[in-house]
Amino acid sequence: MLPPPEVTRVSHRRVACDGAHDGLPAALGHPRVWLEIDESGYSDCGYCDRRFVLIGGPADGVDQSTLPDHGDSAGR
């Protein structure tokens, strides 16, 4: 498996993603979606594949390439 393109560590289980990052403004990203991080400790954005990892959760500090894709498709 390949690691996700970008990993963002977060402190809350509910996060928003709009595709903005590294100088790319939100207007050029994707529609804002809300993701819920479940007991796995991470969630992947269905649009840009950014992975959100809960700080202190089971996926924090793990080699991300060993984890399967895990998205919340409710935002799509």
C-alpha distance (Angstrom), angle and dihedral (degrees) to the residues before:
residue distance angle dihedral
M1 . . .
L2 3.76 . .
P3 3.77 120.5 .
P4 3.83 116.9 -109.3
P5 3.83 114.7 -90.8
E6 3.79 92.6 -113.2
V7 3.80 134.1 9.7
T8 3.79 121.4 -156.4
R9 3.80 119.4 -170.0
V10 3.81 111.9 -144.7
S11 3.79 136.5 -176.6
H12 3.83 98.4 -145.8
R13 3.81 130.5 65.0
R14 3.81 93.0 -136.0
V15 3.80 115.0 62.8
A16 3.80 137.3 167.5
C17 3.79 125.8 -136.6
D18 3.81 125.6 -168.0
G19 3.79 99.5 163.9
A20 3.81 94.8 -105.9
H21 3.80 114.3 140.0
D22 3.81 143.5 132.5
G23 3.79 96.2 11.8
L24 3.80 95.6 -36.9
P25 3.81 106.5 124.1
A26 3.80 120.3 -136.2
A27 3.81 90.0 -111.8
L28 3.81 88.6 67.9
G29 3.80 95.1 42.6
H30 3.80 123.9 69.9
P31 3.81 136.8 -77.9
R32 3.80 112.4 -63.1
V33 3.78 112.1 -98.2
W34 3.78 129.2 -174.9
L35 3.80 118.2 -134.5
E36 3.80 129.8 -164.3
I37 3.78 118.7 -147.5
D38 3.80 109.0 -143.3
E39 3.81 132.3 -166.6
S40 3.83 90.4 -62.4
G41 3.82 88.0 72.3
Y42 3.81 97.5 -126.9
S43 3.79 145.0 61.8
D44 3.81 132.5 -165.1
C45 3.79 125.2 -139.7
G46 3.80 110.4 -117.8
Y47 3.80 92.1 -145.1
C48 3.81 106.3 45.0
D49 3.83 102.0 11.8
R50 3.80 92.5 -125.1
R51 3.79 108.8 158.4
F52 3.80 120.4 -137.7
V53 3.80 112.9 -156.4
L54 3.80 121.4 -166.8
I55 3.81 110.4 -125.6
G56 3.80 108.2 -115.5
G57 3.81 92.0 11.0
P58 3.81 127.0 124.4
A59 3.83 93.1 -90.0
D60 3.82 95.2 48.4
G61 3.79 110.5 109.5
V62 3.82 93.5 8.5
D63 3.82 122.4 125.2
Q64 3.80 97.7 -96.6
S65 3.81 92.8 -150.6
T66 3.82 88.6 67.8
L67 3.82 93.3 59.4
P68 3.82 121.6 84.7
D69 3.79 122.2 -122.1
H70 3.76 107.4 -82.2
G71 3.78 116.7 -177.2
D72 3.73 138.0 168.0
S73 3.79 103.2 -131.1
A74 3.82 93.0 -174.1
G75 3.80 90.3 96.9
R76 3.81 94.4 57.4
